[in-house]
C-alpha cells in the first residue's frame, strides 16, 4: 500500500518513505510525552523557574522591608521608654527634694540648750 496506507508487514508510507511503527510501548511513551508537554504548556498554575525566582526575590525583599520596619519601630519604642524613664526619675528626684524641704521647714531649729 502507499500514500498513508499500511501493509501486512505493518509498515506505513509517510511522505514517500516507508516507516515501520515502533512497538506499542514506545508509541504510548511518545503520546504520553506529547500529552504531558501540552498539559505543562496549557496549565496556568505552572510558573517558570525564572518567574518563581522573581517571586521568591520579591517575597524576600518584602520580608527584609518588614524586618527593617519592625526594627525601626522597636528602636523608637526603646527611645520613648528611655525618655519616659528619665523624666520619671527627674520627677521622683524633684518630689523627694520638695518633701525634704517641707520636712526641713516643719522641724523647729532651736539651738541646743547648754547644760
C-alpha positions as CSV (number, residue, x, y, z in Angstrom):
1,X,0.0,0.0,0.0
2,X,1.1,3.6,-0.4
3,X,0.1,7.2,0.4
4,X,-0.6,6.7,4.1
5,X,-1.8,3.2,3.8
6,X,-0.5,0.2,5.6
7,X,0.6,-3.2,4.5
8,X,0.6,-6.6,6.0
9,X,4.1,-6.2,7.3
10,X,2.9,-3.2,9.4
11,X,4.9,-0.6,7.6
12,X,3.4,2.7,6.5
13,X,4.3,5.0,3.7
14,X,4.7,8.6,5.0
15,X,5.8,11.4,2.7
16,X,7.2,8.9,0.2
17,X,9.2,6.9,2.8
18,X,8.3,3.6,4.3
19,X,8.1,3.9,8.0
20,X,7.8,1.0,10.3
21,X,5.9,1.9,13.5
22,X,7.8,1.3,16.8
23,X,6.4,-1.0,19.4
24,X,3.2,-0.3,21.2
25,X,5.2,0.8,24.4
26,X,7.3,3.3,22.6
27,X,4.3,4.8,20.8
28,X,2.5,5.0,24.2
29,X,5.5,6.8,25.7
30,X,5.7,9.3,22.8
31,X,1.9,10.0,23.1
32,X,2.2,10.4,26.9
33,X,5.2,12.7,26.4
34,X,3.3,14.9,24.0
35,X,0.2,15.0,26.3
36,X,2.4,15.9,29.3
37,X,4.2,18.7,27.3
38,X,0.8,20.1,26.1
39,X,-0.5,20.0,29.6
40,X,2.5,21.8,31.0
41,X,2.1,24.5,28.4
42,X,-1.6,24.9,28.9
43,X,-1.7,24.7,32.7
44,X,-1.7,28.3,34.0
45,X,-0.7,27.4,37.5
46,X,2.8,26.3,36.4
47,X,5.3,29.0,36.8
48,X,8.7,29.1,35.1
49,X,11.8,28.8,37.2
50,X,12.6,32.4,36.3
51,X,9.2,33.6,37.4
52,X,9.4,31.5,40.6
53,X,12.8,33.0,41.4
54,X,11.4,36.5,40.8
55,X,8.5,35.8,43.2
56,X,10.9,34.4,45.8
57,X,13.1,37.5,45.4
58,X,10.0,39.8,45.9
59,X,9.0,37.8,49.0
60,X,12.5,38.1,50.4
61,X,12.6,41.8,49.7
62,X,9.2,42.2,51.4
63,X,10.3,40.3,54.4
64,X,13.5,42.4,54.6
65,X,11.4,45.5,54.4
66,X,9.1,44.3,57.1
67,X,12.1,43.3,59.4
68,X,13.6,46.8,58.8
69,X,10.3,48.5,59.7
70,X,9.9,46.3,62.9
71,X,13.5,47.2,63.9
72,X,12.7,50.9,63.4
73,X,9.5,50.7,65.5
74,X,11.4,48.8,68.2
75,X,14.1,51.5,68.3
76,X,11.5,54.2,68.5
77,X,9.7,52.4,71.3
78,X,13.0,52.0,73.2
79,X,13.7,55.7,72.8
80,X,10.3,56.6,74.1
81,X,10.7,54.3,77.1
82,X,14.1,55.7,77.9
83,X,12.8,59.3,77.7
84,X,9.9,58.3,80.0
85,X,12.2,56.6,82.5
86,X,14.5,59.7,82.5
87,X,11.5,62.0,83.0
88,X,10.1,59.8,85.7
89,X,13.5,59.8,87.5
90,X,13.6,63.6,87.3
91,X,10.1,63.9,88.7
92,X,10.9,61.5,91.6
93,X,14.0,63.5,92.4
94,X,12.0,66.7,92.3
95,X,9.3,65.2,94.5
96,X,11.9,63.9,97.1
97,X,13.6,67.4,97.2
98,X,10.2,69.0,97.7
99,X,9.3,66.6,100.6
100,X,12.8,67.1,102.1
101,X,12.3,70.9,102.0
102,X,8.8,70.7,103.6
103,X,10.1,68.5,106.4
104,X,13.0,70.9,107.0
105,X,10.6,73.8,107.3
106,X,8.4,71.8,109.7
107,X,11.2,70.9,112.1
108,X,11.9,73.7,114.6
109,X,15.6,74.7,114.7
110,X,16.1,75.7,118.3
111,X,19.6,75.9,119.3
112,X,20.5,73.2,121.7
113,X,20.5,74.3,125.4
114,X,23.8,74.3,127.1
115,X,23.7,72.3,130.1
